[in-house]
Amino acid sequence: MRRRVAFFLATIACLSRTLAAVHGAPLTFVLPVPANWQSATHIRLILEGVTLPGNVPLKLRVTSPGQDGQEVFVGSTGIEALGRDKSAPRHLPVLQLDVTRSLRQLLENCAGKKNIELRIQAVDGRNNPIPDLTWSCDKARWEIQDRDKSQ
């Protein structure tokens, strides 16, 4: 019974992310604050299982709500189109965004936070949401490189 409930909840989570992306709303992920963010030399946001159309150039823009309610820029990555006639969905297993500086600033201004809400939106070159674009992302996680390990 527990497996069925867990499967049901996972299915709902995946569907809600996909539906949000279809309607232009950002996908939302809540990640724990990395324990060693202050000593990290590099902090990367890893996006796994991104699927999007092959014929649309875009940026995935990541923001987080700030203390004042305004969106705080965290990072972005550009994705080139494969070609105008390549509309079939394209799967990108892993995308990496270096968010070291912006995440530090965000966390310094929000001391004591345990989790960070990240909003990921597909936008054009001028940061305008792309209407009616269907895309998805399966998972987001941190990748931390510590000072101790880099020496």
Secondary structure as GFF3:
##gff-version 3
##sequence-region A 1 151
A	DSSP	alpha_helix	2	22	.	.	.	ID=ss1
A	DSSP	beta_strand	27	32	.	.	.	ID=ss2
A	DSSP	beta_strand	40	53	.	.	.	ID=ss3
A	DSSP	beta_strand	58	65	.	.	.	ID=ss4
A	DSSP	beta_strand	71	79	.	.	.	ID=ss5
A	DSSP	beta_strand	89	98	.	.	.	ID=ss6
A	DSSP	alpha_helix	100	109	.	.	.	ID=ss7
A	DSSP	beta_strand	115	123	.	.	.	ID=ss8
A	DSSP	beta_strand	136	146	.	.	.	ID=ss9
A	DSSP	alpha_helix	147	150	.	.	.	ID=ss10
###
